[in-house]
């Protein structure tokens, strides 16, 4: 493995985060804080507890997951799209760097940014509500798996997109609505039976449910199913990335 190339690409992507610190870190933290204030005041006053957990604490895993999903996709998609936009992708493809090393570098950097942001949001949550983590190891497992999985999705989007509008389409029009409707701010057990069944077709439900279980030991879906679905998504996106590099889909002129 060309570790020098992996480190170089990884360091370049991480340096971009430092140059855009407000957009990458500060803005998502401020947005999350506003969620705590708005949802805690507006809904928390009407719903005191969910499954024995105060509403403010209950939404913490969902808020972290919301930021994790959107930032993982955005960071990875922009990271690989920008070289395509400037034309430097051809220099990268002609360099003595394997496809695996390219994916490892870009996805690793995007996942790292998202994980750091998730931990900052978790620390911010302690300023607003009492948070506990019953299964810290599993919390880290779900955090890392989700960050890597959706960074891979972002990598796929970055290769697929041929303009900035398409780059923003999936995070804004698909990922964010699915996260809001995936039990981030409520338990799906609060829904009528029909809508509970419909909600189970939302893949984000399994991610949020498993992540919330790692905090409070409560889940809308069995934690084993959540872990299996996360692994399934990871495998699917890995297969798509492998296919793109094997066929040269939107990578070769």
Buried (B, 14 or more C-beta within 10 A) or exposed (E): EBEEBBEEBBEEBBEBBEEEEEEBBEEBBEBBBEBBEEBBEEBBEEBEEBBEBBBBBBBBBBBBBBBBBBBBBBBBBBBBBBBBBEEEBEEBBEEEBBBBBBBBBBBBBBBBBBBBBBEBBBEBBEEBBEBEBEBEEBBBBBBBBBBBBBBBBBBBBBBBBEEEEBBBBBBEEEBBEBBBBBBBBBBBEEBEEEEBEEBBEBEBBBBBBBBBBBBBEBBBBEBEBBBEBBEEBBEBBBEBBEEBBEEEEBBEE
